[in-house]
């Protein structure tokens, strides 16, 4: 079987928020199709074009390109109300108005009102032990998927079957809400009316996207696979249990998009020039000081979905190398290097030591990861403004050395450097599509 070289996967290598949306938007100019393959509206991908900001949660980040088809794959969990609202907002601006410009997999599971009620009630009950979920029902929707009681987009096309399954599921969820979580029951008629309103305009989007993508990819169309969250939030490979509810890496593309693994071509991994994470969980290189606060303020490190301030710290090359390995990354995009301007001395974590002082790999448990001591390598910072750079040679020598060291530690080349939010503020050293 021939490996398709016209497809590119964009995945996050840290704890999310690396700027994947901007890079997908940039690369979508050369793509025919952009596919979201996992996650839900807990993702927040921010696009800035000519100073105008667009935040997408479910619609793929190719939405601003008129000739690009956007596909929401079967591995995504979809809140119908959020998708309907997002689509209406984009269409009001002239995007995704052509028939077939947005497709929704018939296999995508729906986030229903009881999923959100359960998610929020559980988080309240955890108290200080909160995981840091967005409360948008993502986890409970994935739970129902694997319990084989989920309701999928394709079920909307069978009205009687949909109503029957909704009634059955709601009875079970209400019993759980009341008996286990101490919450009030949801009214069936109100839930159904809400869903009828939110799904009315989505029925025309539902399609067999798996077959469609297979044909498009094999026929030579340029396909861009857009990941949400990042590997350190992967339900298997991340800092469990402080993770999301899906697999976030390249391994999820085949199942989430419904295509053969051999059709996934070049993998572009996205990392910030430093590290951030939102919510609870271990963070070895976190900076709870003036430098961390400066990163947060200068980098605008507040969640696009929740508005929560992000925790900031030095670049962790140990976790980065793990993410590169598991994702099979071919090239890196380094974002927000401009945020480091003005910091006299930069640190990169190049190793860990356990409590006994011995070198160690990334531990499999959060308890052990919380105890590791980062081993830092110092590098010279720079004061020059990076905003006017048009090529790698325009960057200060210290910034170029910093990028070169990231390449060495990750073991793959830096293909793209992002110098700001706007699409135009990007240095493309090696285009993933070869254009």
LONUFI-44926 format. One record per residue (C-alpha): residue number from 1; residue in one letter; x, z, y. Coordinates in steps of 0.5 Angstrom, whole numbers. Example, Ala and Ser with C-alpha at 12.3 -4.5 7.8 and 13.67 -1.06 7.14 Angstrom:
<recs>
REC  nr rest    px    pz    py
REC   1    A    25    16    -9
REC   2    S    27    14    -2
</recs>
This chain:
<recs>
REC  nr rest    px    pz    py
REC   1    X     0     0     0
REC   2    X     3    -2     7
REC   3    X     4     4    12
REC   4    X     0     2    18
REC   5    X     5     2    24
REC   6    X     0     1    29
REC   7    X    -3     8    29
REC   8    X     0    14    33
REC   9    X    -2    22    32
REC  10    X    -1    27    38
REC  11    X    -1    34    35
REC  12    X     1    41    39
REC  13    X     7    44    36
REC  14    X     6    51    39
REC  15    X    -1    55    41
REC  16    X    -4    50    44
REC  17    X    -5    48    51
REC  18    X     1    44    51
REC  19    X    -2    38    55
REC  20    X    -4    34    49
REC  21    X   -10    31    53
REC  22    X    -6    28    59
REC  23    X    -1    25    54
REC  24    X    -7    22    50
REC  25    X   -10    19    56
REC  26    X    -3    16    58
REC  27    X    -3    13    51
REC  28    X   -10    11    50
REC  29    X    -8     5    55
REC  30    X    -5     2    49
REC  31    X   -10     4    44
REC  32    X   -16     1    42
REC  33    X   -19     7    39
REC  34    X   -18    14    40
REC  35    X   -20    19    35
REC  36    X   -21    27    35
REC  37    X   -21    29    28
REC  38    X   -21    37    28
REC  39    X   -23    43    32
REC  40    X   -29    44    36
REC  41    X   -31    45    44
REC  42    X   -26    51    44
REC  43    X   -21    45    46
REC  44    X   -20    44    53
REC  45    X   -16    37    54
REC  46    X   -15    36    62
REC  47    X   -14    29    65
REC  48    X   -12    28    72
REC  49    X   -12    21    74
REC  50    X   -11    19    82
REC  51    X   -12    27    83
REC  52    X   -19    27    80
REC  53    X   -19    32    74
REC  54    X   -23    31    68
REC  55    X   -24    37    63
REC  56    X   -26    34    56
REC  57    X   -28    39    50
REC  58    X   -31    34    45
REC  59    X   -30    27    47
REC  60    X   -24    24    46
REC  61    X   -19    24    51
REC  62    X   -19    16    51
REC  63    X   -26    16    55
REC  64    X   -23    14    62
REC  65    X   -21     7    59
REC  66    X   -26     2    59
REC  67    X   -24    -2    53
REC  68    X   -22     4    48
REC  69    X   -27     6    43
REC  70    X   -28    14    42
REC  71    X   -29    17    35
REC  72    X   -31    24    34
REC  73    X   -29    25    26
REC  74    X   -32    29    21
REC  75    X   -27    34    21
REC  76    X   -30    36    28
REC  77    X   -35    41    29
REC  78    X   -40    39    34
REC  79    X   -44    43    39
REC  80    X   -50    38    41
REC  81    X   -51    41    47
REC  82    X   -44    41    49
REC  83    X   -43    34    47
REC  84    X   -50    32    51
REC  85    X   -48    35    57
REC  86    X   -41    32    57
REC  87    X   -43    25    55
REC  88    X   -48    25    61
REC  89    X   -43    27    66
REC  90    X   -38    22    64
REC  91    X   -44    17    64
REC  92    X   -46    19    71
REC  93    X   -39    17    73
REC  94    X   -39    10    69
REC  95    X   -35    12    63
REC  96    X   -38    11    56
REC  97    X   -44     7    58
REC  98    X   -43     1    53
REC  99    X   -46     1    46
REC 100    X   -41     3    41
REC 101    X   -36     6    46
REC 102    X   -37    13    43
REC 103    X   -38    14    35
REC 104    X   -40    21    32
REC 105    X   -39    22    24
REC 106    X   -45    23    20
REC 107    X   -40    28    16
REC 108    X   -39    32    23
REC 109    X   -42    39    22
REC 110    X   -46    42    28
REC 111    X   -45    48    31
REC 112    X   -52    51    32
REC 113    X   -55    57    36
REC 114    X   -54    62    30
REC 115    X   -47    60    30
REC 116    X   -45    62    37
REC 117    X   -50    69    36
REC 118    X   -46    71    30
REC 119    X   -39    69    33
REC 120    X   -40    73    39
REC 121    X   -43    79    36
REC 122    X   -37    80    31
REC 123    X   -32    80    37
REC 124    X   -36    85    40
REC 125    X   -36    89    34
REC 126    X   -29    89    33
REC 127    X   -27    92    39
REC 128    X   -20    93    40
REC 129    X   -19    89    34
REC 130    X   -21    82    37
REC 131    X   -18    76    35
REC 132    X   -19    73    42
REC 133    X   -24    67    39
REC 134    X   -28    63    45
REC 135    X   -35    65    42
REC 136    X   -37    58    41
REC 137    X   -39    59    34
REC 138    X   -33    55    31
REC 139    X   -31    60    26
REC 140    X   -38    61    23
REC 141    X   -40    53    23
REC 142    X   -33    52    19
REC 143    X   -36    58    15
REC 144    X   -42    55    13
REC 145    X   -39    48    12
REC 146    X   -34    51     6
REC 147    X   -40    55     4
REC 148    X   -44    49     3
REC 149    X   -50    51     7
REC 150    X   -48    47    14
REC 151    X   -52    42    17
REC 152    X   -49    35    19
REC 153    X   -50    30    24
REC 154    X   -52    25    19
REC 155    X   -58    30    17
REC 156    X   -61    29    24
REC 157    X   -63    22    22
REC 158    X   -68    26    16
REC 159    X   -73    30    21
REC 160    X   -76    33    15
REC 161    X   -70    35    11
REC 162    X   -67    38    18
REC 163    X   -72    42    20
REC 164    X   -73    45    12
REC 165    X   -65    47    12
REC 166    X   -65    49    19
REC 167    X   -71    54    17
REC 168    X   -68    56    11
REC 169    X   -61    58    14
REC 170    X   -64    61    20
REC 171    X   -68    66    16
REC 172    X   -61    68    12
REC 173    X   -57    68    19
REC 174    X   -63    73    22
REC 175    X   -62    78    16
REC 176    X   -55    78    17
REC 177    X   -55    79    25
REC 178    X   -60    84    24
REC 179    X   -58    88    18
REC 180    X   -50    87    19
REC 181    X   -49    86    27
REC 182    X   -55    90    30
REC 183    X   -57    84    34
REC 184    X   -64    81    35
REC 185    X   -67    75    31
REC 186    X   -67    68    34
REC 187    X   -74    65    34
REC 188    X   -74    59    30
REC 189    X   -79    55    34
REC 190    X   -74    56    40
REC 191    X   -68    54    36
REC 192    X   -71    48    34
REC 193    X   -74    46    41
REC 194    X   -67    47    44
REC 195    X   -64    43    38
REC 196    X   -69    37    39
REC 197    X   -67    37    47
REC 198    X   -60    37    46
REC 199    X   -60    32    40
REC 200    X   -65    27    42
REC 201    X   -59    22    46
REC 202    X   -54    23    40
REC 203    X   -58    20    34
REC 204    X   -55    13    36
REC 205    X   -48    15    36
REC 206    X   -48    17    29
REC 207    X   -45    13    24
REC 208    X   -40    12    18
REC 209    X   -34    13    22
REC 210    X   -30    13    16
REC 211    X   -31     6    14
REC 212    X   -31     4    21
REC 213    X   -24     7    22
REC 214    X   -21     4    15
REC 215    X   -23    -3    17
REC 216    X   -20    -2    24
REC 217    X   -14     1    22
REC 218    X   -12    -4    17
REC 219    X   -14   -10    21
REC 220    X    -9    -8    26
REC 221    X   -12    -4    31
REC 222    X    -8     1    35
REC 223    X   -11     8    33
REC 224    X    -9    14    37
REC 225    X   -11    21    33
REC 226    X   -12    26    38
REC 227    X   -11    33    35
REC 228    X   -14    40    38
REC 229    X   -10    47    39
REC 230    X    -3    47    35
REC 231    X     0    48    29
REC 232    X     1    56    31
REC 233    X    -6    56    31
REC 234    X    -7    53    24
REC 235    X   -11    57    19
REC 236    X    -6    56    14
REC 237    X     1    55    17
REC 238    X    -1    59    24
REC 239    X     0    66    26
REC 240    X    -6    68    21
REC 241    X   -11    71    23
REC 242    X   -10    70    30
REC 243    X   -11    63    29
REC 244    X   -17    57    30
REC 245    X   -22    56    24
REC 246    X   -19    49    22
REC 247    X   -12    45    20
REC 248    X    -9    43    26
REC 249    X    -3    39    24
REC 250    X    -2    31    21
REC 251    X    -5    33    14
REC 252    X   -12    34    17
REC 253    X   -12    27    20
REC 254    X   -14    24    13
REC 255    X   -19    29    11
REC 256    X   -22    30    19
REC 257    X   -22    22    20
REC 258    X   -24    20    13
REC 259    X   -18    15    12
REC 260    X   -12    14     7
REC 261    X    -6    19     9
REC 262    X    -2    12     9
REC 263    X    -5    10    15
REC 264    X    -3    15    19
REC 265    X     4    12    23
REC 266    X     8    15    28
REC 267    X     7    23    30
REC 268    X     8    25    37
REC 269    X     9    32    37
REC 270    X     7    36    44
REC 271    X    11    42    47
REC 272    X    12    45    53
REC 273    X    19    47    56
REC 274    X    17    54    55
REC 275    X    12    58    51
REC 276    X     5    60    52
REC 277    X    -1    63    48
REC 278    X    -8    65    49
REC 279    X   -12    71    46
REC 280    X    -9    76    41
REC 281    X    -3    76    36
REC 282    X     4    76    36
REC 283    X     9    72    41
REC 284    X    16    74    40
REC 285    X    19    71    47
REC 286    X    13    73    51
REC 287    X    15    75    58
REC 288    X    11    81    61
REC 289    X    15    81    68
REC 290    X    16    77    74
REC 291    X    19    71    70
REC 292    X    13    70    66
REC 293    X     8    71    72
REC 294    X    12    66    76
REC 295    X    11    61    70
REC 296    X     3    63    69
REC 297    X     2    62    77
REC 298    X     7    56    78
REC 299    X     4    52    71
REC 300    X    -3    54    73
REC 301    X    -3    57    66
REC 302    X   -11    59    65
REC 303    X   -15    56    60
REC 304    X   -19    50    61
REC 305    X   -24    52    56
REC 306    X   -25    60    58
REC 307    X   -21    61    64
REC 308    X   -17    66    61
REC 309    X   -10    67    63
REC 310    X    -5    65    58
REC 311    X     1    69    56
REC 312    X     8    66    58
REC 313    X    15    66    55
REC 314    X    21    63    54
REC 315    X    21    57    49
REC 316    X    21    59    42
REC 317    X    25    53    38
REC 318    X    25    57    31
REC 319    X    17    56    31
REC 320    X    18    49    34
REC 321    X    22    47    29
REC 322    X    17    50    24
REC 323    X    12    46    27
REC 324    X    16    39    27
REC 325    X    18    40    20
REC 326    X    10    41    17
REC 327    X     8    36    22
REC 328    X    13    30    20
REC 329    X    14    29    28
REC 330    X    18    23    29
REC 331    X    19    24    37
REC 332    X    17    30    42
REC 333    X    14    30    49
REC 334    X    16    36    53
REC 335    X    11    38    58
REC 336    X    11    42    64
REC 337    X    19    42    65
REC 338    X    18    42    73
REC 339    X    15    49    72
REC 340    X    22    52    70
REC 341    X    25    49    77
REC 342    X    28    55    81
REC 343    X    29    60    75
REC 344    X    37    61    75
REC 345    X    38    62    68
REC 346    X    34    60    62
REC 347    X    33    62    55
REC 348    X    32    59    49
REC 349    X    30    63    43
REC 350    X    35    60    37
REC 351    X    34    65    32
REC 352    X    30    71    29
REC 353    X    33    78    27
REC 354    X    29    83    23
REC 355    X    29    90    24
REC 356    X    35    91    20
REC 357    X    39    86    24
REC 358    X    39    81    19
REC 359    X    38    73    21
REC 360    X    31    71    18
REC 361    X    26    65    18
REC 362    X    19    66    21
REC 363    X    15    71    17
REC 364    X     9    70    14
REC 365    X     5    76    16
REC 366    X     4    78    24
REC 367    X     6    85    22
REC 368    X    13    82    21
REC 369    X    13    77    26
REC 370    X    11    82    31
REC 371    X    18    86    29
REC 372    X    23    80    30
REC 373    X    28    80    35
REC 374    X    29    74    39
REC 375    X    36    71    39
REC 376    X    37    67    46
REC 377    X    42    62    48
REC 378    X    42    62    56
REC 379    X    42    55    60
REC 380    X    43    54    67
REC 381    X    37    53    71
REC 382    X    36    48    77
REC 383    X    33    48    84
REC 384    X    32    41    85
REC 385    X    24    38    86
REC 386    X    23    34    80
REC 387    X    17    31    83
REC 388    X    20    24    85
REC 389    X    24    23    79
REC 390    X    23    16    76
REC 391    X    27    16    70
REC 392    X    31    21    66
REC 393    X    37    20    70
REC 394    X    34    22    76
REC 395    X    33    29    73
REC 396    X    38    34    75
REC 397    X    44    35    70
REC 398    X    42    42    68
REC 399    X    35    39    66
REC 400    X    37    33    62
REC 401    X    42    38    59
REC 402    X    36    43    57
REC 403    X    32    37    54
REC 404    X    38    35    50
REC 405    X    38    42    47
REC 406    X    31    42    45
REC 407    X    32    35    42
REC 408    X    38    38    38
REC 409    X    34    45    36
REC 410    X    28    41    34
REC 411    X    32    35    30
REC 412    X    28    29    33
REC 413    X    29    26    40
REC 414    X    25    27    46
REC 415    X    20    21    47
REC 416    X    16    23    53
REC 417    X    17    28    59
REC 418    X    11    30    63
REC 419    X    13    32    70
REC 420    X     6    34    73
REC 421    X    -1    34    71
REC 422    X    -3    27    74
REC 423    X    -2    21    69
REC 424    X     3    18    73
REC 425    X     8    24    73
REC 426    X    11    22    66
REC 427    X    17    19    64
REC 428    X    16    15    58
REC 429    X    23    14    54
REC 430    X    20    11    48
REC 431    X    13     9    47
REC 432    X    10    11    41
REC 433    X     6     4    40
REC 434    X    13     0    42
REC 435    X    10    -3    48
</recs>
